[in-house]
Amino acid sequence: GSGSGGSGGGGGGGGQPSSLDFAKTFDPSAKVWRPGDPGENLGKGNQELNVYDLFEEEPLPESSAPSLDYQMASTYDMLKATVAPQVAQMREMLRNHEAKEKEREWKRGLADGELDDTRLVEAACGDQNVFRRRIDSNNPALLASKPKRLLIACDLSPSMAVYDRIDDRLRRLQEAIVFVFESFAGFTQKYEYMITGYSAAGFDYVFVPWAKPPHSPGQRLAVLERMASHARGAPSGDGTLSATEWAVKEVCKREGDEYFVFLISDAELERHCISPMEWNKLLMADAKVNAFAIIISMSTSETRAFLDGIDAGHGFACEQRDELAGIFKRVFSQTLTKQKQ
């Protein structure tokens, strides 16, 4: 279908909202994308953006534009510093998991080879099968291992930009994206991710394509700038439901070791008559996909009431300034490195 947005993930029509009260009243003209809508194809920006690859070019100059916020190297450094503790912990966890995977490349219980230091007691008791040998690294079975696939879909509706003045919700989202950039750098063979955005303008805008992460601070800052621009320019409405259905299907389009989907919303859902049960059904639609809802909101009570409708362990509330990156780390630590049964 034809895309509804501009190249690079820019939002379609509509100006920047001028009132902080807009999100509390229902707008009958607001577009709410739902699976099965007759015009659902018009909400697809993915096909259009697939031909635009930000990262095939040479790294962008660190000061290629006069904008202080998005072209100063110090801006990215500031965002990076905010999530530095979580990044350090996440990278240590990924390194430990990688070491455990390498450990599983040993073939144990052999009658000859290198003495297995995990079977010293058996050796002392006279057991002959206490040796190990490395499995050949050219073993096709090892080479065929697939990466874990993560799709992170971000709410870029206008409320993200408007309420950012009050509770830094857009800034918190940007910090979480920086956490992803920094945490998975150097681990692309084991983990590949895609970052998308959704709003009333469309529900599958691609800001970071599969397995093509931005490498330089300038490129990463450019992604954050495009996402913020979309939120400032998107029309009133919501794309949560269609984005969820699309993401759960999209993450499985290529074979992976495991599949993860993270839907980040600012919880202006009841305003658009979206129920928790409706959202939960789409999140849980495919048993092989680990799907999670992460809600950023000013109202703790309303958020928690909404999350009660999401399957246990699959819904999180982001209430504190630095909590979003921490939620990502917590989910990854509980699920990404879990041992397969």
KENU-233165 format. One record per residue (C-alpha): residue number from 0; residue in three letters; x, y, z. Coordinates in steps of 0.1 Angstrom, whole numbers. Example, Ala and Ser with C-alpha at 12.3 -4.5 7.8 and 13.67 -1.06 7.14 Angstrom:
(pt 0; 'ala'; (123; -45; 78)),
(pt 1; 'ser'; (137; -11; 71)),
//
This chain:
(pt 0; 'gly'; (0; 0; 0)),
(pt 1; 'ser'; (10; 36; -3)),
(pt 2; 'gly'; (27; 52; 26)),
(pt 3; 'ser'; (10; 81; 44)),
(pt 4; 'gly'; (41; 98; 58)),
(pt 5; 'gly'; (72; 115; 44)),
(pt 6; 'ser'; (106; 99; 40)),
(pt 7; 'gly'; (126; 93; 71)),
(pt 8; 'gly'; (97; 87; 94)),
(pt 9; 'gly'; (82; 122; 94)),
(pt 10; 'gly'; (45; 123; 104)),
(pt 11; 'gly'; (17; 132; 81)),
(pt 12; 'gly'; (-6; 163; 83)),
(pt 13; 'gly'; (-18; 182; 113)),
(pt 14; 'gly'; (0; 210; 132)),
(pt 15; 'gln'; (15; 210; 167)),
(pt 16; 'pro'; (-13; 210; 194)),
(pt 17; 'ser'; (-14; 243; 212)),
(pt 18; 'ser'; (-33; 232; 244)),
(pt 19; 'leu'; (-24; 209; 272)),
(pt 20; 'asp'; (-60; 201; 276)),
(pt 21; 'phe'; (-64; 184; 242)),
(pt 22; 'ala'; (-56; 149; 255)),
(pt 23; 'lys'; (-84; 150; 281)),
(pt 24; 'thr'; (-113; 154; 257)),
(pt 25; 'phe'; (-124; 130; 229)),
(pt 26; 'asp'; (-119; 143; 194)),
(pt 27; 'pro'; (-145; 128; 171)),
(pt 28; 'ser'; (-123; 136; 141)),
(pt 29; 'ala'; (-93; 118; 155)),
(pt 30; 'lys'; (-81; 87; 136)),
(pt 31; 'val'; (-77; 56; 156)),
(pt 32; 'trp'; (-62; 27; 136)),
(pt 33; 'arg'; (-77; -7; 144)),
(pt 34; 'pro'; (-69; -41; 128)),
(pt 35; 'gly'; (-93; -47; 100)),
(pt 36; 'asp'; (-101; -11; 92)),
(pt 37; 'pro'; (-113; -7; 56)),
(pt 38; 'gly'; (-86; 19; 50)),
(pt 39; 'glu'; (-59; 3; 71)),
(pt 40; 'asn'; (-35; 2; 42)),
(pt 41; 'leu'; (-34; 40; 43)),
(pt 42; 'gly'; (-17; 38; 77)),
(pt 43; 'lys'; (12; 19; 64)),
(pt 44; 'gly'; (44; 39; 62)),
(pt 45; 'asn'; (67; 9; 62)),
(pt 46; 'gln'; (68; 2; 25)),
(pt 47; 'glu'; (77; 38; 17)),
(pt 48; 'leu'; (104; 40; 43)),
(pt 49; 'asn'; (120; 7; 33)),
(pt 50; 'val'; (135; 24; 3)),
(pt 51; 'tyr'; (151; 51; 25)),
(pt 52; 'asp'; (181; 38; 45)),
(pt 53; 'leu'; (196; 65; 67)),
(pt 54; 'phe'; (226; 44; 75)),
(pt 55; 'glu'; (240; 34; 41)),
(pt 56; 'glu'; (257; 67; 38)),
(pt 57; 'glu'; (289; 79; 54)),
(pt 58; 'pro'; (284; 89; 91)),
(pt 59; 'leu'; (268; 123; 94)),
(pt 60; 'pro'; (290; 151; 106)),
(pt 61; 'glu'; (285; 158; 142)),
(pt 62; 'ser'; (276; 194; 136)),
(pt 63; 'ser'; (260; 193; 101)),
(pt 64; 'ala'; (230; 215; 112)),
(pt 65; 'pro'; (227; 246; 133)),
(pt 66; 'ser'; (202; 229; 157)),
(pt 67; 'leu'; (217; 230; 192)),
(pt 68; 'asp'; (196; 202; 205)),
(pt 69; 'tyr'; (202; 175; 179)),
(pt 70; 'gln'; (236; 183; 162)),
(pt 71; 'met'; (258; 190; 192)),
(pt 72; 'ala'; (278; 160; 202)),
(pt 73; 'ser'; (272; 170; 239)),
(pt 74; 'thr'; (234; 164; 234)),
(pt 75; 'tyr'; (239; 127; 227)),
(pt 76; 'asp'; (265; 125; 255)),
(pt 77; 'met'; (240; 139; 279)),
(pt 78; 'leu'; (214; 113; 270)),
(pt 79; 'lys'; (240; 86; 271)),
(pt 80; 'ala'; (252; 96; 306)),
(pt 81; 'thr'; (216; 94; 319)),
(pt 82; 'val'; (214; 57; 312)),
(pt 83; 'ala'; (251; 48; 316)),
(pt 84; 'pro'; (246; 27; 347)),
(pt 85; 'gln'; (218; 6; 331)),
(pt 86; 'val'; (239; 3; 299)),
(pt 87; 'ala'; (269; -10; 319)),
(pt 88; 'gln'; (248; -36; 337)),
(pt 89; 'met'; (230; -47; 305)),
(pt 90; 'arg'; (263; -51; 286)),
(pt 91; 'glu'; (278; -71; 314)),
(pt 92; 'met'; (247; -93; 314)),
(pt 93; 'leu'; (250; -98; 276)),
(pt 94; 'arg'; (287; -106; 279)),
(pt 95; 'asn'; (280; -132; 306)),
(pt 96; 'his'; (253; -148; 285)),
(pt 97; 'glu'; (277; -149; 255)),
(pt 98; 'ala'; (303; -167; 277)),
(pt 99; 'lys'; (277; -192; 288)),
(pt 100; 'glu'; (268; -199; 252)),
(pt 101; 'lys'; (305; -205; 244)),
(pt 102; 'glu'; (307; -228; 274)),
(pt 103; 'arg'; (280; -249; 258)),
(pt 104; 'glu'; (302; -255; 228)),
(pt 105; 'trp'; (321; -281; 249)),
(pt 106; 'lys'; (313; -318; 243)),
(pt 107; 'arg'; (315; -334; 277)),
(pt 108; 'gly'; (316; -370; 291)),
(pt 109; 'leu'; (343; -382; 268)),
(pt 110; 'ala'; (369; -409; 274)),
(pt 111; 'asp'; (397; -388; 262)),
(pt 112; 'gly'; (405; -351; 256)),
(pt 113; 'glu'; (409; -323; 281)),
(pt 114; 'leu'; (401; -330; 317)),
(pt 115; 'asp'; (367; -315; 325)),
(pt 116; 'asp'; (372; -294; 357)),
(pt 117; 'thr'; (335; -298; 364)),
(pt 118; 'arg'; (339; -335; 368)),
(pt 119; 'leu'; (370; -337; 391)),
(pt 120; 'val'; (351; -356; 418)),
(pt 121; 'glu'; (340; -383; 393)),
(pt 122; 'ala'; (376; -385; 381)),
(pt 123; 'ala'; (388; -391; 416)),
(pt 124; 'cys'; (363; -419; 420)),
(pt 125; 'gly'; (377; -436; 389)),
(pt 126; 'asp'; (352; -425; 363)),
(pt 127; 'gln'; (368; -427; 328)),
(pt 128; 'asn'; (344; -404; 310)),
(pt 129; 'val'; (356; -371; 326)),
(pt 130; 'phe'; (371; -354; 295)),
(pt 131; 'arg'; (358; -327; 272)),
(pt 132; 'arg'; (366; -314; 237)),
(pt 133; 'arg'; (355; -283; 219)),
(pt 134; 'ile'; (329; -287; 193)),
(pt 135; 'asp'; (343; -277; 159)),
(pt 136; 'ser'; (336; -240; 154)),
(pt 137; 'asn'; (329; -248; 117)),
(pt 138; 'asn'; (301; -270; 128)),
(pt 139; 'pro'; (271; -261; 105)),
(pt 140; 'ala'; (247; -264; 134)),
(pt 141; 'leu'; (266; -236; 152)),
(pt 142; 'leu'; (269; -214; 122)),
(pt 143; 'ala'; (232; -218; 116)),
(pt 144; 'ser'; (222; -202; 149)),
(pt 145; 'lys'; (198; -174; 145)),
(pt 146; 'pro'; (198; -140; 163)),
(pt 147; 'lys'; (172; -130; 188)),
(pt 148; 'arg'; (148; -105; 172)),
(pt 149; 'leu'; (135; -74; 190)),
(pt 150; 'leu'; (110; -49; 177)),
(pt 151; 'ile'; (105; -17; 197)),
(pt 152; 'ala'; (73; 2; 186)),
(pt 153; 'cys'; (71; 37; 201)),
(pt 154; 'asp'; (41; 59; 206)),
(pt 155; 'leu'; (47; 92; 187)),
(pt 156; 'ser'; (13; 107; 190)),
(pt 157; 'pro'; (11; 145; 197)),
(pt 158; 'ser'; (6; 140; 235)),
(pt 159; 'met'; (41; 127; 237)),
(pt 160; 'ala'; (54; 161; 226)),
(pt 161; 'val'; (29; 182; 245)),
(pt 162; 'tyr'; (32; 165; 279)),
(pt 163; 'asp'; (69; 163; 275)),
(pt 164; 'arg'; (69; 198; 290)),
(pt 165; 'ile'; (54; 184; 322)),
(pt 166; 'asp'; (68; 149; 328)),
(pt 167; 'asp'; (96; 145; 302)),
(pt 168; 'arg'; (79; 115; 286)),
(pt 169; 'leu'; (94; 121; 252)),
(pt 170; 'arg'; (128; 126; 267)),
(pt 171; 'arg'; (124; 94; 287)),
(pt 172; 'leu'; (116; 76; 255)),
(pt 173; 'gln'; (147; 90; 238)),
(pt 174; 'glu'; (168; 79; 268)),
(pt 175; 'ala'; (154; 44; 264)),
(pt 176; 'ile'; (163; 43; 227)),
(pt 177; 'val'; (198; 54; 236)),
(pt 178; 'phe'; (199; 26; 261)),
(pt 179; 'val'; (191; 2; 232)),
(pt 180; 'phe'; (217; 17; 209)),
(pt 181; 'glu'; (245; 15; 235)),
(pt 182; 'ser'; (236; -18; 251)),
(pt 183; 'phe'; (235; -38; 219)),
(pt 184; 'ala'; (265; -22; 201)),
(pt 185; 'gly'; (289; -51; 193)),
(pt 186; 'phe'; (263; -78; 198)),
(pt 187; 'thr'; (245; -76; 164)),
(pt 188; 'gln'; (253; -112; 155)),
(pt 189; 'lys'; (233; -124; 185)),
(pt 190; 'tyr'; (206; -97; 187)),
(pt 191; 'glu'; (190; -77; 159)),
(pt 192; 'tyr'; (164; -50; 165)),
(pt 193; 'met'; (141; -27; 146)),
(pt 194; 'ile'; (127; 6; 160)),
(pt 195; 'thr'; (94; 19; 147)),
(pt 196; 'gly'; (69; 46; 156)),
(pt 197; 'tyr'; (31; 49; 154)),
(pt 198; 'ser'; (5; 76; 156)),
(pt 199; 'ala'; (-27; 86; 138)),
(pt 200; 'ala'; (-4; 93; 108)),
(pt 201; 'gly'; (4; 56; 105)),
(pt 202; 'phe'; (13; 25; 125)),
(pt 203; 'asp'; (46; 11; 111)),
(pt 204; 'tyr'; (70; 40; 105)),
(pt 205; 'val'; (105; 26; 104)),
(pt 206; 'phe'; (132; 46; 121)),
(pt 207; 'val'; (159; 19; 125)),
(pt 208; 'pro'; (156; -10; 100)),
(pt 209; 'trp'; (163; -46; 109)),
(pt 210; 'ala'; (199; -53; 115)),
(pt 211; 'lys'; (210; -18; 104)),
(pt 212; 'pro'; (216; 1; 137)),
(pt 213; 'pro'; (230; 36; 136)),
(pt 214; 'his'; (267; 36; 145)),
(pt 215; 'ser'; (279; 71; 151)),
(pt 216; 'pro'; (265; 96; 177)),
(pt 217; 'gly'; (254; 118; 148)),
(pt 218; 'gln'; (234; 90; 132)),
(pt 219; 'arg'; (218; 80; 165)),
(pt 220; 'leu'; (209; 116; 173)),
(pt 221; 'ala'; (194; 119; 138)),
(pt 222; 'val'; (170; 90; 147)),
(pt 223; 'leu'; (159; 107; 179)),
(pt 224; 'glu'; (153; 140; 160)),
(pt 225; 'arg'; (131; 123; 134)),
(pt 226; 'met'; (111; 106; 161)),
(pt 227; 'ala'; (106; 138; 180)),
(pt 228; 'ser'; (96; 156; 147)),
(pt 229; 'his'; (70; 129; 140)),
(pt 230; 'ala'; (54; 134; 175)),
(pt 231; 'arg'; (53; 172; 170)),
(pt 232; 'gly'; (37; 170; 136)),
(pt 233; 'ala'; (13; 140; 139)),
(pt 234; 'pro'; (-24; 145; 138)),
(pt 235; 'ser'; (-47; 137; 167)),
(pt 236; 'gly'; (-56; 100; 171)),
(pt 237; 'asp'; (-39; 68; 179)),
(pt 238; 'gly'; (-22; 38; 162)),
(pt 239; 'thr'; (-16; 15; 192)),
(pt 240; 'leu'; (-38; -15; 182)),
(pt 241; 'ser'; (-28; -17; 145)),
(pt 242; 'ala'; (9; -11; 155)),
(pt 243; 'thr'; (6; -40; 180)),
(pt 244; 'glu'; (-9; -64; 155)),
(pt 245; 'trp'; (17; -54; 128)),
(pt 246; 'ala'; (47; -57; 152)),
(pt 247; 'val'; (38; -92; 164)),
(pt 248; 'lys'; (36; -104; 128)),
(pt 249; 'glu'; (66; -84; 115)),
(pt 250; 'val'; (91; -97; 142)),
(pt 251; 'cys'; (84; -132; 129)),
(pt 252; 'lys'; (89; -126; 92)),
(pt 253; 'arg'; (125; -138; 94)),
(pt 254; 'glu'; (136; -168; 115)),
(pt 255; 'gly'; (151; -160; 149)),
(pt 256; 'asp'; (162; -177; 180)),
(pt 257; 'glu'; (135; -158; 200)),
(pt 258; 'tyr'; (111; -130; 193)),
(pt 259; 'phe'; (104; -99; 214)),
(pt 260; 'val'; (81; -70; 209)),
(pt 261; 'phe'; (79; -39; 231)),
(pt 262; 'leu'; (50; -15; 227)),
(pt 263; 'ile'; (56; 19; 244)),
(pt 264; 'ser'; (25; 40; 249)),
(pt 265; 'asp'; (18; 72; 269)),
(pt 266; 'ala'; (-15; 57; 280)),
(pt 267; 'glu'; (-39; 81; 263)),
(pt 268; 'leu'; (-59; 50; 253)),
(pt 269; 'glu'; (-92; 53; 271)),
(pt 270; 'arg'; (-97; 86; 254)),
(pt 271; 'his'; (-98; 67; 221)),
(pt 272; 'cys'; (-121; 39; 235)),
(pt 273; 'ile'; (-93; 14; 235)),
(pt 274; 'ser'; (-97; -13; 262)),
(pt 275; 'pro'; (-70; -32; 280)),
(pt 276; 'met'; (-85; -65; 269)),
(pt 277; 'glu'; (-85; -54; 233)),
(pt 278; 'trp'; (-48; -45; 235)),
(pt 279; 'asn'; (-39; -76; 255)),
(pt 280; 'lys'; (-55; -99; 229)),
(pt 281; 'leu'; (-32; -85; 202)),
(pt 282; 'leu'; (-1; -86; 224)),
(pt 283; 'met'; (-7; -123; 232)),
(pt 284; 'ala'; (-18; -133; 196)),
(pt 285; 'asp'; (13; -154; 189)),
(pt 286; 'ala'; (26; -177; 217)),
(pt 287; 'lys'; (62; -177; 203)),
(pt 288; 'val'; (64; -139; 206)),
(pt 289; 'asn'; (73; -123; 240)),
(pt 290; 'ala'; (53; -91; 238)),
(pt 291; 'phe'; (53; -64; 264)),
(pt 292; 'ala'; (33; -32; 270)),
(pt 293; 'ile'; (52; -3; 286)),
(pt 294; 'ile'; (31; 27; 296)),
(pt 295; 'ile'; (44; 62; 302)),
(pt 296; 'ser'; (18; 83; 321)),
(pt 297; 'met'; (13; 110; 346)),
(pt 298; 'ser'; (-16; 92; 363)),
(pt 299; 'thr'; (-4; 63; 383)),
(pt 300; 'ser'; (-38; 50; 393)),
(pt 301; 'glu'; (-52; 51; 357)),
(pt 302; 'thr'; (-21; 34; 343)),
(pt 303; 'arg'; (-22; 6; 369)),
(pt 304; 'ala'; (-59; 1; 363)),
(pt 305; 'phe'; (-52; -3; 326)),
(pt 306; 'leu'; (-23; -27; 332)),
(pt 307; 'asp'; (-46; -49; 352)),
(pt 308; 'gly'; (-60; -60; 319)),
(pt 309; 'ile'; (-27; -70; 305)),
(pt 310; 'asp'; (-14; -106; 311)),
(pt 311; 'ala'; (8; -108; 342)),
(pt 312; 'gly'; (45; -100; 335)),
(pt 313; 'his'; (37; -84; 302)),
(pt 314; 'gly'; (27; -49; 313)),
(pt 315; 'phe'; (49; -22; 330)),
(pt 316; 'ala'; (43; 13; 342)),
(pt 317; 'cys'; (70; 39; 338)),
(pt 318; 'glu'; (65; 64; 366)),
(pt 319; 'gln'; (100; 78; 374)),
(pt 320; 'arg'; (123; 99; 352)),
(pt 321; 'asp'; (149; 72; 347)),
(pt 322; 'glu'; (127; 42; 349)),
(pt 323; 'leu'; (120; 34; 313)),
(pt 324; 'ala'; (156; 22; 305)),
(pt 325; 'gly'; (155; 3; 338)),
(pt 326; 'ile'; (123; -15; 327)),
(pt 327; 'phe'; (140; -25; 294)),
(pt 328; 'lys'; (169; -39; 314)),
(pt 329; 'arg'; (146; -58; 338)),
(pt 330; 'val'; (126; -74; 310)),
(pt 331; 'phe'; (158; -83; 291)),
(pt 332; 'ser'; (174; -98; 322)),
(pt 333; 'gln'; (143; -119; 330)),
(pt 334; 'thr'; (135; -131; 294)),
(pt 335; 'leu'; (163; -124; 270)),
(pt 336; 'thr'; (189; -145; 288)),
(pt 337; 'lys'; (166; -172; 302)),
(pt 338; 'gln'; (176; -208; 297)),
(pt 339; 'lys'; (155; -227; 271)),
(pt 340; 'gln'; (136; -256; 285)),
//
